[in-house]
Amino acid sequence: QVQLVESGGGEAQPGESLRLSCVISGVTFNFYGISWYRQAPGKQREMVASITTSGATNYTDSVLGRFTISRDNAKNTAYLQMDNLKPEDTAVYYCNAIFLVLNYWGPGTQVTVSS
């Protein structure tokens, strides 16, 4: 059974940092590209950052230079380091794993940035 479990969300003030983790079980982790998505209230889900099996990364413009995606294949875990958080980063953050036609999602973790 494939399972993705996100953690690390919570509340932060503007300028602070949070680190999200996504532990994936039931798959061969290093076969999968990993992405973090987010969905704010009333908005569509958007891709925030992605990392390929070889470690190449991609970011949406609004988080470039503030967020860092990484993966630890030995721990079957992906991370999203979020620095200099802004109120507009408030959203539910989802982990996504994809390999060919296989596409899996975690349940999401809430991130709230406010003063």
N, C-alpha and C positions, 0 to 999 in steps of 0.2 A: 504494500500500500504506500503510495506516494504521499508525503506530508511535507509541507512547508510551514515553518513556524517563525514568525517575525517577533522581535522583541527590541526593547530599547527606546520605545516611544515615550512620550510624556509631555510635560509642560516645560517651557524654557522662556527666558526673557530675550528680547532682541539683542543680538551680539553674542549670545551663548552658543554652546555646542551640544549636540547629541550624537550618539552613534547607534545606528540600527544594525541588528544582526538578523540573519535569515538562515536557519538550520534546515537543511533538506535531507530527507531520508527516503529510502525506497527507490532511489535511482543511482546510476553511476554518475556522480556529481560532475566529474571533470569532462563529461560529454556535453554538458549543458551550458548554453549562454545564459547569463543571469542579468536581469534588469530590475530596477526599482521604478515603480510608478507611484503616482499620488493622485488623489481625487479630493478636491476641496468642495464644500457644500455648494450645490448649484452649478458645478462645473464638470466638464468631461474629465475622465481619467487621462493623465498625460504621463509620458515616459520622462523620468528624471535623469537616469543614468543607466548605462549598460556596460557589461564586460564580457568579452568573448572567452572561449576556452583557452586562447593563447594570451589573454591578459590585455587585449586592446580595449580601450575605454571610449565612451562617448557620453556627452552630457547635453542636456537642454541648456540653452543660452542663459536662462535666468539663474542657474546654479553654478555655472562655470566659474572656477576659482574659489568656490566656497564649499562644494561637496566633493567627496572622493569615494569612488566605489572600489572595492577590492574583494578578493576571494582567497580562501584558504582551502585548497582541495583536500588536504589531509584531515580537515575538520568538517568537511561538507558544509561549509559556512560561507556566506557572502555578507559583506558589510557595506554600510553607507555612513561615512563620516560626514556630519553636517556641521559646518562652522559658520560663524557670523550669521546666525539664523535671523530671519526677518518675519514679520507678521504674515506676509504673503506666502510663507512656507507652510502655514497651517493647513493640514490636510490629513487624510488617512493614507498611509504609505503601504504599498503592497510589493511583495517580492514575487518575481516571475521567473520561471525556469523554462527554457525552450530548447528542444533538440529535434530537428526535422519537423515532423507533424505533432510531436508531443509538446504540450503546452500546459504548464501547471501554475496555479496561483496560491498564495497564502491568504489568510483571512484578513490581514491588514493590522496596522498598529497606528494609533492616533498620535499625531504630533501637533501641539498647540503652542504657538509663539505669541506671547502678549506681555505687555508691561503692567 
